[in-house]
């Protein structure tokens, strides 16, 4: 099939991190846009992209992009795309998602219906059949319209890439795994440097740090919708997973600490670490942040504290931020990274950040406040500071 275009979508604010991940995997012609990163790959690269991208939301095949001011234009140009290269005669191809921003075609249901009809007509002409049973592999199609430019994508991931397979869903999840991994990457933490999340909840940040420290591919424990595609053999998926297993840095030894005052959350954190395969490197304890101490130097703290958005939380959250500032400043050689939506965090924390970065935690606009500690001596062979 030759070269293809893949699109890794991301949360706003993480595009540059996703792009660097893509480059680190060896892909070329990387293009960064709002909420997505496009790059050139081969069909056989789809498993690698899905298994290894830590901060992307999903990976798509880009089928085409064109201007569409009318429904006729949308139909004809969708029909002109080579859908038969991907969708077999028995393939399922739901138009599962549509979005339109600043475009003349704003009825999402109409756009979905027209794209479906156009794909059907294309496949009918190529396969010489009139009815598609859609009983085979699934090729979910997404259409997005931005300023009258339509982009058509096929989803290769299925459920979002933040669902690694180690965390139970249904309970409150204050931070996605993809964002947690991004925070660790932004901190530039590397073993054997100390790492603490003093408000760890169910352990997501600490677990993602351990997976990065051991070079564990984030998608190793889950499945992807493109595993049912005829273009991607089971032997290819098996080979890519085997390569990812071999890449785990088993010889690396380090310790990550997580603490919290919620016993139930800590129990879940331990279970999650066990499922993620990092329970030998992540340790959780019941400890108020006010009692945090360490004799170690040049460590990293990453924390996602309460934001104070719930009714009645404001006073407690302000007191927490003040206590965090007092405790963290005693660790004078450490770097700390705190994500929150609170507009007066720095005031209550008692110190202006060296740098902050706008990020979205779900739909919540937050800032990552970055406080840089001292650089560790090179002779200690400790990871570089931010």
MIVEXMAR-212985 format. One record per residue (C-alpha): x negated, y, z. Coordinates in steps of 0.2 Angstrom, whole numbers, plus 5000, padded with zeros to 4 digits. Example, Ala and Ser with C-alpha at 12.3 -4.5 7.8 and 13.67 -1.06 7.14 Angstrom:
493849785039;493249955036;
REM end
This chain:
500050005000;498550125002;498550265013;500050325023;500450475034;500850435052;501650565064;501350555083;502650665092;502250745108;502950855122;502651035119;500951085126;500150915123;499850925104;497950965106;497750815118;498650695106;497650765091;496050725101;496650555105;497050525087;495250575082;494550465095;495350315087;494450355071;495850435061;495550575048;496450725041;497250765058;498550905057;499350985072;501051065073;502351105086;502850945094;501850825082;500250775075;500050705058;498650595052;498150485038;498050295041;498250125034;499850015037;498749895048;498350045059;500150055066;499849925080;498250015085;499050185086;500550125096;499450025108;498150155112;498950325111;499250385130;500050555128;501050535112;502950505113;503150395098;502250355081;503250375065;502950335047;503150495037;504250455022;504350635014;504550815017;505550935006;506651095006;508451055007;509751205006;511251095001;511850925005;511650874986;509750924988;509650815004;510450664995;509450674979;507750704987;508050575000;508550444987;506950484977;505850424992;505150244991;506150165004;505949994997;504149995001;504649985019;506449915021;506749745015;508449685008;508949615025;508149765035;509149865047;509050055045;510050155057;509950345055;509750355074;509250535077;509450705068;509050875073;509151045064;508351215069;508551375059;509251285044;510751295033;511151115035;511651115053;512950975055;511950825061;513250695058;513450745040;511550745038;511450575045;512850515034;512050585018;510350515022;511150345025;512050345009;510450404999;509450265007;510750135002;510850194984;508950184983;508950014989;510449954979;509550004963;507849924968;508549764975;510049744963;511249704977;512849804983;512949755001;511649755015;511849635029;510549725040;510149565050;508249575049;506949695056;507449865062;506750025053;507550175063;507650335052;507450505059;507850665050;507350835056;507651005048;506651155052;506851315043;507751215029;506251095027;506850915029;505650785036;506150605035;505250475047;505350295051;505050255070;503750115073;503750125092;505550095097;505750145115;504650295120;502750265122;502950325140;503750165145;502150055148;503049915156;502449935174;503750045181;505550015184;506750145178;508450195185;507650275200;507050455200;505550475189;504750645192;503450635179;503250525163;501750415161;501250515145;501150675155;500250595169;498950535157;498750705150;498450775167;497050655170;496250695153;496350875156;495450855172;494050775164;493950645178;492850495175;492250355186;491450345199;492050515204;493250515218;495150535213;496550575225;498450605222;499050665239;500850675234;500850515224;502650455225;502850295215;501050315209;501150355191;499650485191;498550365200;498950215190;498650315174;496950375180;496550195184;497050135167;495950275159;494550235170;494550045165;494950095147;496549985147;497650015132;499250095138;500349985127;499649815131;501149755142;502549815130;503349775113;503649885098;505049895086;503849875071;503349705078;504849645068;504249725051;503749615037;502249735033;501449695050;501049515053;501149435070;499249385068;498849575065;499749625082;498849475090;497149535084;497449715089;497949665106;496449545108;495349685103;496149795116;495849665129;494049655125;493849845126;494349845145;492849895155;492849765168;491149805175;491749985180;491949995199;492850145207;494250185219;495750295217;496850345232;498650395232;499550455248;501350505252;502550505267;503850405258;503650225263;504850165250;503950255236;502250185242;503050015241;503550045223;501850115219;500949965225;502149855215;501849965199;499949955201;500049765202;501049765186;499849875178;498449765182;497449905192;497949855210;496049815214;495649995210;497150095217;497450105235;499050185243;499250245261;500550335271;499850505275;500550685276;499550805264;499150905279;498050765286;497050735270;495150735273;493650665263;491850665266;491550635248;490950775236;491450835218;493050735218;494650775209;496450805215;497950795204;499650825211;501450845205;502250915221;504150955223;504551115213;505851185225;507351175212;508551085223;509651175235;508951195252;507151145247;506351315245;505751345262;505051175264;504151185247;503351355251;502751285267;502051135258;501151245245;500351345260;499751185268;499051115252;498051275249;497351265267;496851075265;496251085247;495051235251;494151135264;493651015250;492551155244;491651045230;493250975223;494251015208;496151015210;497551015197;499351055202;500851055191;502351145196;503751255189;503751365205;503551545199;502551595214;501451445217;499851535217;500451665230;501051525242;499551415239;498451565243;497251565228;497351615210;496951465198;495451475187;496551435173;498351375170;499151285155;501051285150;501751115150;503451035149;503950905162;505450835153;506550995150;505751095164;504451225160;502951205171;501151265173;499651165177;498651265189;496751215187;495551255201;493751205196;492551145210;490651135209;489751045196;489050875202;487150855201;486650765185;485550645194;487050565203;487750515186;489550575191;490750635177;490650805171;491750945179;493051045170;
REM end
